[in-house]
Amino acid sequence: MQKVAVVGGGASGFAAAITVARAGGFSVTVYERLQKPLKKLLATGNGRCNLTNLHADVSHYRGDAAFAENTLARFPVQSTLSFFRSMGLCTKTEEEGRVYPLSGQAASVRDVLLEEARRLSVRIVTDCEITKVRAQKRGFLLNDTYACDVLVLCAGGSAAPQHGTDGGAFRLLGQLGLRIIPPAPALTALVCKRFPKNLKGVRCDCAVTLRTQKETLAACSGEVQFTEYGLSGIPIFSLSRYVSESAQPVFVHLNCVPTVSRGALLDFLRAAVRKTPQKSAELLAEGLVPHALGKALLLQSGIRKDEPVGMLTEARLERFADILQDFCAEVDHPRGFDFAQVTAGGADCAAFCADTMRAKRYESLYVCGEALNVDGDCGGFNLQWALSSGRAAGEAIAARQKAKKEEDTCCESRN
């Protein structure tokens, strides 16, 4: 019976372990460095576990995204939902295609994965950090102690080390001579230079564009959260990886009234000057954006908050409209791995087979999930990749063993 070692007790690790164990004929062991497996899964979706997204396709992935396309197509969202239904988990879909367990609790996802692993006699070894890997004539030796015929490395990236992913996968891959694209925080907030601290707590639906002085890097929209250090929220998270990639200073441009055209916005401001000339500029701004944000934008426009709008000239109205639709903040840096949800960078996918996750250099090494140079947008896309890649590796291991047995049987019959 082949021994399969899965290093990393996260979503991709359990997807791989369960898929291999369901095939039968394997002894499967999951090695997890923490006291309990699947800790990071419990933190996803604010504790509700946004386990996939109905819109998960290659357009939502970065890094070596083309590498992920085949696997995402072979193990799409509906296949992921069937995988969980087979373990007794019902799901529900919310806004923007985000899928959660029907219970609304991440613990439900963890529990069905653990129970299925136990049912299939998958051995789970906790408090066991694998820090050393050595290739042998047949398989690998872990920590100079644990021998295996097949190794599935699913130890994640460097993001959220408090949940068990501290870059250990990259150190192990380095020991095997595999190239690592330098890891960087992704899906994280942005620390901005000279940012107004009084905007802390403000939330506003914005169109967000990330630019250098020479080019536009990326754009998206959604609710932006203002903090004491800069900007957060789903659209900021989705854009954060581009900051690490840029060698030039990066600026965030916010259109704080994205549903109003430039012409309609100016008409609104001009009408206020005509109809309510005694209204304060502060109240005028409050009709467009949250109160604290309005005061900050007025200040940037050179308009006193208590100034009657009737005193505002056309040029000053235009300046205020400019700021409302192009509030600019210079990024100092993305928040680090302690605050990031996922890692950009990782194992160079050129060294792996896109349909199986197997390393081209080693017959029995598979790498899945965040350890590879593939990262997705915010909203369930990264868990979908973890599950799809884990299952792809699991099926490939089972298929390879089946083919070997058939070949051996054929050889015996010829002899």
Secondary structure, 3 states (H helix, E strand, C coil): CEEEEEECCCHHHHHHHHHHHHHCCEEEEEECCCCCCCHHHHHHHHHCCCCEECCCCHHHEEECHHHHHHHHHHCCHHHHHHHHHCCCCCEEECHHHEEEECCCCHHHHHHHHHHHHHHCCCEEECCCCCCCEEECCCCEEECCCEEECEEEECCCCCCCHHHCCCCHHHHHHHHCCCCEEEEEEECCCEEECCCCHHHCCCEEEEEEEEECCCCEEEEEEEEEEECCCEEECHHHHHHHHHHHHCCCCCEEEEECCCCCCHHHHHHHHHHHHHHCCCCEHHHHHHCCCCHHHHHHHHHHHCCCCCCEHHHCCHHHHHHHHHHHHCEEEEEEEECCCCCCCEEEEEECHHHECCCCCEECCCCCEEECHHHECEEECCCCHHHHHHHHHHHHHHHHHHHHHHHHHHHHHHHHHHC
